[in-house]
Amino acid sequence: RLFSFFLPPFYAPYYGQMASDLNSLGVGIVFSIMTCIALTSLFESVSQIEDPFVGLYILDGIHVRKELGDHLWQELLECRK
């Protein structure tokens, strides 16, 4: 999460040069804000995808207790027959 705050100042000289070349300070500011938003959204999406075993909090999580308790139990009973 810290990289989304510490990385944009390294791009500041580029945004300053771009604003100077285009004679528009607003364009440089918009690009710097978009970089912060993009980095933060990347961090959030990675943190959501990172742990698939948190079934209560995310939609595509794996419900381990349900899988082992219900589904696997039925398969074990079928195998014993």
N, C-alpha and C positions, 0 to 999 in steps of 0.2 A: 504494500500500500504506500510505502514511503516513496517509491520511485515515481509515483504519479505526482508527487509534490516537488521532488528534487530534480527530476529530469527536465521539466520545461525551462528552468533558468539557463540550462546549457543551450537550448534552442533560441534563447532571447536575441543573441546577436544576429542570427539568421532572420528572425522576424523583423528586427530593426532595419536590416539591410533591405528586406523585401518592402517594408513600408516606405523606405527612402526611395527605392527604385520606382515604386508605383505612385509616389506622392500621395499616399493614403495611409494615415495612421490607423484608421478603422480596420483595414484589411489585416494589418499585422496583429492587432488586438484580437480580431475574430479567429485568426489562425492559431494564436496561442491559446485561446479559450477552447477551441476545438481539439487541440492536442491534449489538454488536461482532461476533457470529457472523454476522449477516446481511450486514454490510458486508464482512467478510472473504470470505464465500462469493461475494458479488457480484464482488469483485476477482478471485478465483480463476477464476470462470466466464468473465469477460471475457478474462482472460489466456489461457485455453484456446481460446476462440473467435477470438481476435485474429489468429493467424497460421495460415492454412490450408495453407501450403506446408511445414510441418514434418510430413512423412508418417510419420517413424519414431516419433514420440513420442505422437501422438494418433490416435484411431481414424478420424476423418473427414478426415484430411489428404489432400492431393493429392500423389501420387507423380510428380513432374515427370519424372524420368529414365525411369520406366516408361511414362508416357504418351507422351513424345516418342520413346523408343526402340522400343517394341514396337508400340503401337497406331497411332501416326502413320505409322510406316514401312510397315505393312501397308496403310493407306489410300492412301499415296502410290504404292505398287506397283499397287494396284487402279485408281487414276486414270490411270496410264501405259498401261494395257492398252487 
